[in-house]
């Protein structure tokens, strides 16, 4: 876990100081080691101060900062044949060696190494190879680890967060598309597709058969995500998504700790505790005040790099869950993120079904699933990494996603009036042995169940502002754009 950067000068200038600046901007993602590499030279140090004293004369550099979660995690970049490699992420199932060194061993005979890696290895990761006069950057097919890219008159660069690009004068920073490769040289970016989520042909299965198959896919995914763990935290609401993740991990013989947060005690937190008791798993509920919310908002906005009220409303309780997981000494947090898109959980899908029928709904679910990296994944990763907690999301495993997209929409939403939705996922929950009252719990968004959305509106009203203007003001101040 940590941060990845890459930078190329369009003018052939030395970019060592630029690379150091980018890593310095991302120290909240990793402080245990810092490394910078050209295609032929690597410098790795224990602090930025030591790194600044070194020098690599190159117009193409990659870099990495490390947050050491497990003993196997090693400082990077590393040498690979006639290039160097930086890798931020995990492979599933986990390897006994560090991910980056496992890849170096397995890629020895691969000519098109970056594309081969993305096509072959399941996991959540971003990577960069520094080669002669160019850099090759890639991202896994789902995109649960953040990566951004951009350029200006002098530089082309990528980074784990936009703030590193903003810092070096690249203002227009976009999300790097999952499953893509980019070749970066003095001429700019050239993109190509390696492996992406596809809309496969629909399987004609009945609900029971589909649920039984889904159960096996879910258990396989969860087993891969916990293969290197003895214990794990789960962001828990008592709903079907988090319950499936938690109970599947329990069935994989991992000690599961359920973490629930809210503003004071809410009906939803009471329900979550009841669900935890039914699942026979330890439960931790932490109640926050509106003063706690007001205090944490600037940090959350700075981390997620935006002021959209919905995303802030989701990121804030996710931040608190990660914070509490870290205090419990738990290094990995799992969540049910991804279930609403692939299995049709959102209420808005009913209107889509009504207006455009089953085929239109299928297209909408596919589009939402493919774009989840922008709407959800990168946001949640940022607040977890800040708290030195690694986020894993078994429902976003590529095999789970592709299986879900291959199911007819009628197995997810049985009519435009279906207020429950996610039918096949709920049936898979029954197959796993999850109690009926959890399986049939209607979906409620986290920003509402935790009370965060309502509390933010109260804070905005106190300042005489709309919620959007209130959050925008905090955002601008967090980034020093407002006095």
VOPARO-393903 format. One line per field, with one value per residue (C-alpha): residue number from 1; residue in three letters; x, y, z. Coordinates in Angstrom, 1 decimal. Layout:
! residues N
nutor	(NUM ...)
koltor	(ALA ...)
east	(X ...)
north	(Y ...)
up	(Z ...)
END
This chain:
! residues 483
nutor	(1 2 3 4 5 6 7 8 9 10 11 12 13 14 15 16 17 18 19 20 21 22 23 24 25 26 27 28 29 30 31 32 33 34 35 36 37 38 39 40 41 42 43 44 45 46 47 48 49 50 51 52 53 54 55 56 57 58 59 60 61 62 63 64 65 66 67 68 69 70 71 72 73 74 75 76 77 78 79 80 81 82 83 84 85 86 87 88 89 90 91 92 93 94 95 96 97 98 99 100 101 102 103 104 105 106 107 108 109 110 111 112 113 114 115 116 117 118 119 120 121 122 123 124 125 126 127 128 129 130 131 132 133 134 135 136 137 138 139 140 141 142 143 144 145 146 147 148 149 150 151 152 153 154 155 156 157 158 159 160 161 162 163 164 165 166 167 168 169 170 171 172 173 174 175 176 177 178 179 180 181 182 183 184 185 186 187 188 189 190 191 192 193 194 195 196 197 198 199 200 201 202 203 204 205 206 207 208 209 210 211 212 213 214 215 216 217 218 219 220 221 222 223 224 225 226 227 228 229 230 231 232 233 234 235 236 237 238 239 240 241 242 243 244 245 246 247 248 249 250 251 252 253 254 255 256 257 258 259 260 261 262 263 264 265 266 267 268 269 270 271 272 273 274 275 276 277 278 279 280 281 282 283 284 285 286 287 288 289 290 291 292 293 294 295 296 297 298 299 300 301 302 303 304 305 306 307 308 309 310 311 312 313 314 315 316 317 318 319 320 321 322 323 324 325 326 327 328 329 330 331 332 333 334 335 336 337 338 339 340 341 342 343 344 345 346 347 348 349 350 351 352 353 354 355 356 357 358 359 360 361 362 363 364 365 366 367 368 369 370 371 372 373 374 375 376 377 378 379 380 381 382 383 384 385 386 387 388 389 390 391 392 393 394 395 396 397 398 399 400 401 402 403 404 405 406 407 408 409 410 411 412 413 414 415 416 417 418 419 420 421 422 423 424 425 426 427 428 429 430 431 432 433 434 435 436 437 438 439 440 441 442 443 444 445 446 447 448 449 450 451 452 453 454 455 456 457 458 459 460 461 462 463 464 465 466 467 468 469 470 471 472 473 474 475 476 477 478 479 480 481 482 483)
koltor	(UNK UNK UNK UNK UNK UNK UNK UNK UNK UNK UNK UNK UNK UNK UNK UNK UNK UNK UNK UNK UNK UNK UNK UNK UNK UNK UNK UNK UNK UNK UNK UNK UNK UNK UNK UNK UNK UNK UNK UNK UNK UNK UNK UNK UNK UNK UNK UNK UNK UNK UNK UNK UNK UNK UNK UNK UNK UNK UNK UNK UNK UNK UNK UNK UNK UNK UNK UNK UNK UNK UNK UNK UNK UNK UNK UNK UNK UNK UNK UNK UNK UNK UNK UNK UNK UNK UNK UNK UNK UNK UNK UNK UNK UNK UNK UNK UNK UNK UNK UNK UNK UNK UNK UNK UNK UNK UNK UNK UNK UNK UNK UNK UNK UNK UNK UNK UNK UNK UNK UNK UNK UNK UNK UNK UNK UNK UNK UNK UNK UNK UNK UNK UNK UNK UNK UNK UNK UNK UNK UNK UNK UNK UNK UNK UNK UNK UNK UNK UNK UNK UNK UNK UNK UNK UNK UNK UNK UNK UNK UNK UNK UNK UNK UNK UNK UNK UNK UNK UNK UNK UNK UNK UNK UNK UNK UNK UNK UNK UNK UNK UNK UNK UNK UNK UNK UNK UNK UNK UNK UNK UNK UNK UNK UNK UNK UNK UNK UNK UNK UNK UNK UNK UNK UNK UNK UNK UNK UNK UNK UNK UNK UNK UNK UNK UNK UNK UNK UNK UNK UNK UNK UNK UNK UNK UNK UNK UNK UNK UNK UNK UNK UNK UNK UNK UNK UNK UNK UNK UNK UNK UNK UNK UNK UNK UNK UNK UNK UNK UNK UNK UNK UNK UNK UNK UNK UNK UNK UNK UNK UNK UNK UNK UNK UNK UNK UNK UNK UNK UNK UNK UNK UNK UNK UNK UNK UNK UNK UNK UNK UNK UNK UNK UNK UNK UNK UNK UNK UNK UNK UNK UNK UNK UNK UNK UNK UNK UNK UNK UNK UNK UNK UNK UNK UNK UNK UNK UNK UNK UNK UNK UNK UNK UNK UNK UNK UNK UNK UNK UNK UNK UNK UNK UNK UNK UNK UNK UNK UNK UNK UNK UNK UNK UNK UNK UNK UNK UNK UNK UNK UNK UNK UNK UNK UNK UNK UNK UNK UNK UNK UNK UNK UNK UNK UNK UNK UNK UNK UNK UNK UNK UNK UNK UNK UNK UNK UNK UNK UNK UNK UNK UNK UNK UNK UNK UNK UNK UNK UNK UNK UNK UNK UNK UNK UNK UNK UNK UNK UNK UNK UNK UNK UNK UNK UNK UNK UNK UNK UNK UNK UNK UNK UNK UNK UNK UNK UNK UNK UNK UNK UNK UNK UNK UNK UNK UNK UNK UNK UNK UNK UNK UNK UNK UNK UNK UNK UNK UNK UNK UNK UNK UNK UNK UNK UNK UNK UNK UNK UNK UNK UNK UNK UNK UNK UNK UNK UNK UNK UNK UNK UNK UNK UNK UNK UNK UNK UNK UNK UNK UNK UNK UNK UNK UNK UNK UNK UNK UNK UNK UNK UNK UNK UNK UNK UNK UNK UNK UNK UNK UNK UNK UNK UNK UNK)
east	(0.0 1.2 1.5 2.7 4.0 5.5 6.7 8.2 9.7 8.6 11.8 14.3 14.9 15.9 12.7 14.2 13.1 9.6 9.3 10.4 7.8 5.1 6.0 6.2 2.6 1.5 3.3 -0.1 -0.3 3.0 5.9 7.9 10.1 10.5 11.9 12.6 13.9 15.0 15.1 18.6 19.0 17.0 17.3 15.3 15.5 13.8 12.8 12.2 15.1 17.5 15.9 16.4 20.2 20.4 20.2 19.2 19.7 16.8 13.8 11.7 11.2 8.8 8.4 6.8 6.1 5.4 3.0 4.1 1.0 2.5 6.1 6.3 5.7 9.0 10.3 10.1 10.8 12.6 14.8 13.2 15.5 16.3 13.7 12.4 9.0 6.8 3.6 0.9 -1.7 -2.5 -2.8 -5.6 -5.1 -2.2 1.4 3.9 6.5 5.9 3.6 6.2 8.8 6.3 5.6 9.2 9.6 6.5 7.2 10.7 9.8 7.1 7.9 4.7 5.0 2.5 -0.3 0.5 0.3 -3.1 -4.6 -3.3 -3.2 -6.3 -6.1 -6.4 -3.4 -1.7 1.8 4.5 7.6 10.4 12.0 14.4 13.0 9.5 7.2 4.5 1.6 -1.3 -4.3 -6.3 -9.6 -11.9 -9.9 -10.3 -6.9 -6.9 -4.8 -4.8 -3.0 -2.5 0.0 0.9 3.4 6.4 5.4 3.4 2.6 0.5 -0.1 -2.3 -4.0 -4.7 -3.1 0.3 -0.4 -1.9 1.3 3.5 1.2 -1.0 -4.5 -6.6 -6.1 -8.3 -9.0 -6.9 -9.2 -9.1 -7.7 -5.8 -2.1 -0.5 2.9 4.3 7.2 8.1 5.2 2.6 0.2 -0.7 -3.4 -4.4 -6.8 -5.4 -8.4 -11.7 -15.1 -17.3 -21.0 -21.2 -24.0 -26.9 -27.2 -30.7 -30.9 -33.6 -33.2 -32.3 -29.6 -28.2 -28.0 -26.2 -23.6 -23.3 -22.7 -19.7 -18.3 -18.6 -16.9 -14.1 -13.6 -13.7 -11.2 -8.8 -9.2 -8.6 -6.0 -3.2 -5.3 -6.0 -8.4 -10.3 -12.6 -15.8 -17.6 -21.0 -24.5 -26.5 -27.6 -27.2 -23.9 -21.9 -23.5 -22.5 -18.9 -18.7 -20.3 -18.4 -15.1 -16.3 -16.9 -13.3 -12.1 -11.0 -11.7 -14.2 -14.8 -17.9 -17.4 -20.5 -20.5 -23.2 -24.0 -25.2 -27.4 -29.7 -32.3 -29.9 -27.2 -29.6 -30.5 -26.8 -26.2 -29.1 -27.7 -24.2 -25.7 -27.5 -24.3 -22.5 -19.7 -18.2 -19.7 -18.3 -20.6 -19.0 -21.3 -20.0 -21.4 -22.2 -19.1 -17.0 -18.5 -17.7 -14.1 -13.4 -15.0 -11.9 -9.7 -12.2 -12.6 -8.8 -8.5 -11.2 -10.3 -13.9 -16.9 -19.8 -22.3 -23.1 -19.4 -18.6 -21.6 -20.3 -16.6 -17.1 -18.5 -16.0 -13.2 -14.6 -14.9 -11.3 -10.1 -11.8 -10.5 -7.0 -7.5 -8.6 -5.3 -6.9 -4.8 -7.4 -11.0 -13.5 -16.7 -19.7 -18.9 -19.8 -23.0 -25.4 -24.1 -23.6 -26.7 -29.2 -29.5 -30.2 -33.7 -33.1 -33.0 -36.8 -37.3 -34.8 -36.7 -40.1 -38.8 -36.5 -37.4 -35.1 -32.6 -32.3 -31.8 -29.1 -27.2 -27.5 -26.3 -23.3 -22.4 -22.6 -20.5 -17.8 -17.7 -17.7 -14.0 -14.7 -17.9 -16.9 -13.7 -11.1 -12.9 -13.1 -9.4 -8.2 -9.8 -8.8 -5.2 -4.9 -5.8 -3.2 -5.9 -6.0 -9.5 -10.6 -13.9 -14.7 -17.9 -15.7 -13.6 -13.6 -15.1 -18.0 -18.6 -18.6 -20.9 -23.3 -23.3 -24.1 -27.4 -30.7 -32.0 -35.1 -32.9 -31.9 -35.1 -38.2 -40.4 -40.3 -42.2 -39.6 -38.7 -36.3 -34.1 -30.8 -32.9 -30.2 -27.7 -30.3 -31.0 -27.3 -27.3 -30.0 -27.8 -24.9 -27.1 -27.8 -31.0 -34.1 -34.5 -31.1 -31.7 -34.9 -33.7 -34.4 -31.4 -30.7 -27.7 -24.9 -25.1 -28.7 -28.5 -25.5 -27.2 -24.3 -26.3 -28.8 -26.1 -24.2 -27.3 -27.7 -24.2 -24.7 -28.0 -26.2 -23.8 -26.7 -25.5 -26.7 -25.0 -23.2 -21.8 -20.9 -18.8 -17.3 -16.1 -14.5 -12.8 -11.3 -10.0 -8.6 -6.5 -5.5 -7.6 -9.6 -8.2)
north	(0.0 3.5 5.9 5.6 8.5 8.8 11.9 12.6 15.9 17.0 19.0 16.3 18.1 16.4 15.7 14.3 17.3 17.1 13.4 14.2 17.0 14.6 12.0 14.7 15.7 12.1 11.3 10.6 7.5 6.1 7.1 3.9 4.2 6.4 5.4 7.0 5.2 5.8 2.9 2.0 3.5 3.1 5.2 4.1 5.8 5.8 9.5 12.3 14.2 11.4 11.1 14.8 14.4 11.8 12.5 10.7 12.6 11.5 13.0 9.8 8.8 6.6 6.7 4.9 5.6 2.6 2.1 -1.3 -3.3 -6.7 -8.0 -9.0 -5.5 -4.1 -0.7 0.1 0.6 -2.6 -3.7 -5.7 -6.8 -3.6 -1.5 -0.7 -1.4 0.3 -1.5 -0.4 -2.9 -6.6 -9.8 -12.2 -14.8 -13.3 -14.3 -15.3 -12.9 -9.2 -8.6 -6.7 -9.4 -12.1 -10.3 -9.9 -13.6 -14.4 -11.8 -13.0 -14.2 -11.7 -9.2 -7.1 -7.2 -4.6 -5.9 -9.4 -8.5 -6.9 -9.7 -12.5 -11.4 -10.9 -8.1 -4.4 -2.5 0.2 -0.1 1.7 0.5 3.0 2.0 3.7 7.1 6.2 5.0 2.4 2.8 0.5 -0.2 -3.4 -3.9 -2.8 0.1 0.0 1.7 5.3 6.7 10.0 11.5 14.8 17.0 20.7 22.4 20.8 17.6 14.4 12.7 10.2 9.9 8.1 11.3 14.5 16.7 15.5 16.6 19.9 20.5 20.4 22.6 20.0 21.3 19.2 15.8 13.0 9.4 6.8 4.3 0.8 -2.0 0.5 1.0 4.3 4.8 8.1 9.9 13.4 13.3 12.8 9.9 7.0 4.7 1.2 -1.3 -4.4 -5.9 -4.3 -5.3 -6.5 -7.0 -10.8 -12.8 -13.3 -16.7 -18.0 -19.3 -19.6 -17.6 -20.6 -21.9 -18.4 -17.8 -21.1 -20.3 -16.8 -18.2 -20.1 -17.2 -15.0 -17.5 -17.9 -14.1 -13.7 -16.5 -14.8 -11.5 -12.9 -15.6 -13.6 -12.6 -13.9 -11.1 -8.4 -5.4 -5.1 -1.8 -3.0 -1.6 -4.8 -4.7 -7.5 -6.4 -5.9 -9.0 -11.2 -9.9 -10.4 -13.8 -15.1 -14.0 -15.9 -19.0 -18.6 -19.0 -15.4 -13.5 -10.9 -7.6 -5.6 -1.8 0.5 4.3 6.9 10.3 9.4 6.3 5.7 3.1 1.7 1.2 -0.7 -2.9 -3.4 -4.6 -7.1 -8.3 -8.8 -10.8 -13.0 -13.5 -14.3 -11.7 -9.1 -5.6 -2.2 0.9 4.3 7.3 10.7 14.2 17.0 18.7 15.7 16.0 19.7 19.1 16.2 17.7 19.8 16.7 14.5 17.1 17.4 13.7 13.0 16.1 17.2 18.8 16.8 16.5 12.8 11.8 13.8 12.1 8.7 9.4 10.8 7.6 5.6 7.7 7.0 3.3 3.2 5.3 2.9 -0.2 1.2 1.9 -1.7 -2.8 -4.1 -3.5 -4.5 -3.2 -5.0 -3.4 -4.3 -1.7 -2.7 -4.6 -1.9 -1.4 -4.9 -6.3 -3.4 -2.0 1.7 3.0 5.0 1.7 1.4 4.5 3.2 -0.1 1.8 4.0 1.8 -1.8 -4.6 -4.0 -0.3 -1.3 -3.8 -1.1 1.3 -1.3 -2.0 1.7 2.2 -0.8 0.2 3.8 2.8 3.5 7.2 7.4 5.2 3.3 6.1 8.1 5.2 4.2 7.7 7.9 4.4 4.8 8.0 5.9 3.3 0.8 -1.3 -1.4 -4.6 -5.1 -8.7 -7.8 -5.9 -8.9 -9.2 -12.7 -11.5 -8.5 -10.5 -13.2 -10.5 -8.7 -12.0 -12.4 -11.1 -8.0 -9.9 -11.8 -8.5 -6.4 -8.4 -5.3 -1.5 -1.7 -3.9 -1.9 -4.6 -5.2 -7.2 -10.3 -12.8 -11.4 -11.7 -15.3 -16.0 -14.6 -17.1 -19.9 -18.8 -19.0 -15.3 -14.8 -13.7 -10.4 -9.3 -10.7 -8.8 -5.5 -2.6 -0.7 2.7 4.9 5.2 9.0 8.8 5.8 7.3 10.7 12.4 14.0 15.5 16.9 18.5 20.3 21.6 22.9 24.6 26.1 27.5 29.4 30.6 28.5 25.8 22.4 22.6 26.2 25.2 22.2 24.2 26.8 24.2 22.6 25.9 26.6 23.1 23.7 27.2 28.8 30.8 33.0)
up	(0.0 -0.7 -3.6 -7.2 -9.4 -12.9 -14.7 -18.1 -19.3 -22.8 -23.1 -22.1 -18.7 -15.5 -13.5 -10.2 -8.2 -9.7 -8.7 -5.1 -4.9 -6.1 -3.5 -0.8 -1.6 -1.1 2.2 3.8 1.6 2.8 5.0 5.5 2.4 -0.6 -4.0 -7.4 -10.5 -14.0 -16.4 -15.1 -11.6 -8.4 -5.3 -2.2 1.2 4.5 4.4 1.9 3.4 2.4 -1.0 -1.7 -1.1 -4.0 -7.7 -10.8 -14.1 -16.2 -18.0 -17.3 -13.7 -11.7 -7.9 -5.0 -1.3 1.0 3.8 5.2 6.1 6.1 6.7 3.0 1.7 0.3 -0.8 -4.5 -7.4 -8.2 -11.1 -14.0 -16.8 -18.7 -16.9 -13.4 -11.9 -9.3 -8.3 -5.8 -4.9 -4.2 -6.1 -5.2 -3.9 -2.0 -2.6 0.1 -1.3 -2.0 -4.9 -6.9 -6.5 -7.3 -10.6 -11.5 -11.2 -13.3 -16.0 -16.9 -20.4 -21.2 -24.0 -23.6 -19.8 -18.7 -20.9 -19.9 -16.3 -16.5 -18.6 -16.4 -12.8 -10.7 -8.1 -7.3 -8.5 -10.5 -12.0 -13.9 -15.9 -16.6 -19.9 -22.2 -23.1 -22.0 -19.2 -19.4 -16.9 -16.3 -14.1 -13.3 -15.1 -12.3 -10.9 -7.2 -6.7 -7.7 -10.5 -12.3 -15.4 -17.0 -18.9 -19.4 -21.7 -20.0 -18.3 -18.6 -15.3 -13.4 -9.7 -7.1 -6.2 -8.2 -5.6 -6.7 -10.3 -9.1 -7.1 -10.3 -12.3 -14.0 -13.3 -15.7 -14.1 -15.2 -14.0 -15.7 -17.3 -15.7 -17.8 -19.9 -20.6 -21.4 -23.1 -22.0 -23.7 -24.7 -27.2 -24.6 -23.8 -26.1 -24.7 -25.5 -23.9 -22.2 -20.4 -19.3 -17.9 -20.7 -21.2 -21.7 -23.2 -20.7 -19.0 -18.9 -15.3 -12.8 -9.6 -7.4 -9.8 -10.3 -6.6 -6.0 -8.6 -7.3 -3.8 -5.1 -7.0 -3.9 -1.6 -4.1 -4.3 -0.5 -0.1 -2.4 -0.6 2.9 1.9 3.7 6.7 10.2 11.0 9.2 9.8 7.8 7.3 8.6 8.2 8.6 5.0 2.5 0.9 4.1 5.6 2.7 2.8 6.6 6.7 3.7 5.4 8.5 6.4 5.2 8.8 9.3 12.6 11.5 13.4 12.4 12.6 12.4 12.8 13.0 14.4 17.9 18.0 15.1 14.2 11.7 14.2 16.4 13.4 12.6 16.2 15.9 12.6 14.1 16.9 14.4 12.4 15.7 15.0 17.3 16.8 17.4 17.1 17.5 17.8 16.6 17.3 14.9 16.3 15.3 11.8 11.5 12.6 10.2 7.0 5.9 6.1 4.2 1.5 1.2 0.9 -1.7 -3.7 -4.4 -2.6 -4.2 -1.3 -2.0 -2.1 1.0 2.7 1.9 2.5 6.0 7.6 5.6 7.1 10.6 10.0 8.7 11.7 14.2 12.4 12.7 16.4 16.8 15.3 12.1 9.0 6.4 6.0 3.7 2.5 0.3 -2.2 -5.8 -5.0 -5.8 -9.3 -10.5 -8.9 -9.4 -5.9 -6.5 -6.4 -9.6 -11.5 -11.1 -13.2 -15.8 -15.9 -16.3 -19.1 -21.1 -20.2 -19.4 -22.1 -21.1 -17.5 -18.5 -20.3 -17.4 -14.9 -17.2 -17.5 -13.8 -13.0 -15.5 -14.1 -10.4 -10.2 -10.6 -8.6 -5.6 -5.5 -5.7 -3.0 -0.5 -1.1 -0.2 3.2 4.1 3.1 5.2 8.2 7.3 6.5 3.3 1.7 0.0 -1.8 -2.7 -4.6 -7.1 -8.0 -11.8 -11.6 -9.5 -11.7 -14.9 -13.4 -12.3 -15.7 -17.3 -15.4 -16.8 -15.1 -14.0 -11.6 -10.0 -10.3 -11.0 -12.1 -12.1 -8.8 -7.1 -4.0 -2.6 -5.7 -5.8 -5.8 -6.9 -4.4 -1.6 -2.6 -2.5 1.0 1.9 0.4 2.5 5.7 6.4 8.4 6.5 8.3 7.0 3.5 3.2 4.6 2.1 0.9 2.5 1.5 4.1 4.1 5.3 7.7 9.6 9.8 8.1 5.2 7.6 9.9 7.0 6.0 9.5 9.5 6.2 7.4 10.4 8.1 5.9 2.9 0.7 1.4 -1.9 -1.3 2.3 1.2 -1.7 0.8 3.0 0.0 -1.3 2.2 2.6 -0.6 0.3 -2.4 0.1 2.8)
END
